[in-house]
Each structure stands twice: as structure tokens, then as C-alpha cells.
Amino acid sequence: MIQLDFYGTLVAASLVLLLGRGLVMRIAFLRNYNIPEPVAGGLVVALVLLLLRTLDIEIRFDTSLQTPLMLAFFATIGLSADFASLKKGGRVVGIFVLAVTGLLVVQNALGIGLATALGLDPLMGLLTGSITLAGGHGTGAAWGTVFSEKYGLASASELAIASATFGLVLGGLIGGPVARLLIKRVQVPGCHSQETPRLPKGFEQPNKERSITPFSFIETLALIAVSLLAGNLLNGLLHGTAFELPTFVCVLFVGVVLRNGLSALGLYQVFEREVSVLGNVSLSLFLAIALMSLKLWDLAALALPIFIILAAQTLVMALFAIFVTFRMMGRNYDAAVLAAGHCGFGLGATPTAIANMQAVTQRYGPSQIAFLVVPMVGAFFIDIINVIVIKLYLVLPFFVAV
């Protein structure tokens, strides 16, 4: 076994991003179907590691940087959100929340129904539903422990981690193709019309060059650091209470308060371009580490019935994004980008959703409403709604009887 330390992992993640960029630039399929660069590079490395494991060679990474990078990304999302923009997106956010809630209900109904039909414990169906797909690894691990200790479900944690891993991979793969299919049906703003193209913001065009000075960089870095520190302190205060929230939600909340508080007091205006640069760097490195660290052999170890359930969930996610999300959000270009984002965190996580949307907007043009709505719903609303939906399913008769 080869163990890479912190520095070796950082080098490997950087090379994964360069590899992904090279693949997307040279392979038309990846470019045409808007596959995010970290996903392309990360999956190639994960496949190579799977082949090496067959030769009894295993490479492990130091993933200690993964969580800080994810939190830094959410801090930049918070620092990019001003209350004026939030007001503009109020109605759209409400509609998208309804679409997201509908998917959570469908995912759990499908998981339980297929598990029962295949002769499995209905709890396994719930674990392969919104718990791990919309919830991700953290939510899956937490509920896996509950199912093992309270309901006596064997290997619940292992099943949860494997299911969440499957979702993370597929969430990054289907978003681009879904958006490409939908964009064929709509008019992209600024193309073949007299409409003035909308100016992109930072997270919509991650490769756009931006002027940065050393002092402004330090200012923005300080804001991110304060968001991380205060967010973790807030999470500690809320831990164990009825108001407990995931750490990244607390960090994002602090970022929003910092940005709008400093602006309202006239003390400081956040440099959005620089925030977006640091946010995009954090996002790319986070996804690179997450994907190159995937243990694909955990997916290969999934029993055939579980694999059938997860494959069905992937198909339903794509169909839901095309026939429900796209239509509810207005059947326009913004709706197509939102559908790609929904695939990202409907199966994987909010960073995957952002990467999906970036792959689309880099090619077709900006969608400011999508980059306003998806981080907000993915960070604040989905975890809260998911917990409510899961608990409602657990009061069904066949769960109560367990």
C-alpha cells in the first residue's frame, strides 16, 4: 500500500484537474455533453486505482484537506449572496424547493418499492433513496448508524457509503447530457436574437480572467477564514439542539451575514470577482480529491438488487429533471441549467451541482438565477426538508413494526 501525505495528495489533486481539463479539451464527447473537468479527471484516476488494486497495489490519499475546501467553497457562496439578489430569486427559490421536495418523496417511494419487490428490507430501500442520494455521505453515514443501532440493519453504514459514492459519480455524469438535451429545445440568451447577452458572474464563468492584488487577496482570504471559524463555532453551539444544522450550512450563513452586514454598515464591499476565484479553486480541488479517492471496488461489491435500485434512481433523476424540474422552472435556458444542477445534488452533492452548471454555462453562456437558486436550496433547504421527509416515511406501518 502506498500512502500519500498532505503534500502528495495536493499534488495529485492538481494533476487530476489538469488531466480533466486536457481530456475535456481533446475529447469531443466529454465537451459536447458538458462533463465537468474534475469529474473527467477524477474518474480516470479512480479507474486506474481500481486496476492497480487488482495487482495488489493500493494508493491512499490524505483527505484532511477535503472538508476545509468544501467549507471554504460554501463560505464563498455565502459571501457572494446579497439580500437584494435573494429578494429577486424569492419566487423561483420557492418553486425549486417544491421540485426538490417532490424528488425526495419519489426517491424514497422508489427505493422502498423496489427493495420490497426484490425481497429486501424496506430500510435498505430508504437508505438507497434520499438519505444517501440527496443527503450524501454525511447524511448517509449518520442514518446508517441509526438504522444499525435502532433497527438492527446489518452493514447499514457500508451500504450508505457505497450508495452515496454511486450517487456522487452519476450526479456528475448525467447533469451535462440532460442540460444538452434540454437546451436544444430553448433559445439561449444572446444567440440568434437581438437580446443583449447577460454579463456572467464569477461562479458562472470560472475560467474568466480576473484582476487580483495581493492586498485584496488577503482581505478576501480573511473573510473566508472568519466564515470558517465562526461557522464552526456556531455549529458547536447548535450541536445537540433542535436547531442543529450541518457545518457547511453554518459557514454559508456566516458568509451571508458578513457580506450583507459589512455592506449595510458601509465598512466594506466584498470583491465578488476575487471571492469567485477562491471559491472555484476550492470547489475544483474538493471535487478532485473526492473523486480520485473513490473506492470503486465498494460499488463493485454492491449486491445486484442494490445496484438495480441505484440504477433505477439514476434513470428517475434524469427523467424528473427533464419532465418536472425543467417544466416547473419555466422551460427556458435557466430552467435547463437548473435541471443540470438538480441532477448534481439530487444524486450527489451541492458542489457537484455547481460543477455541472459551470460546465454548461462555460459553453452556452451565463445563468445568474441558477447560480443564485441552487446553492441556496442545496445548502439551506434540502437537508432540512430531507430530514422531515425521511422521518415521515419512518412512521409508515411497516417501519413502525420493525
Summary of the structure (lengths in Angstrom):
residues: 402
radius of gyration: 20.6
end to end distance: 41.9
largest distance: 63.0
contacts: 1473
relative contact order: 0.18
helix: 76%
strand: 1%
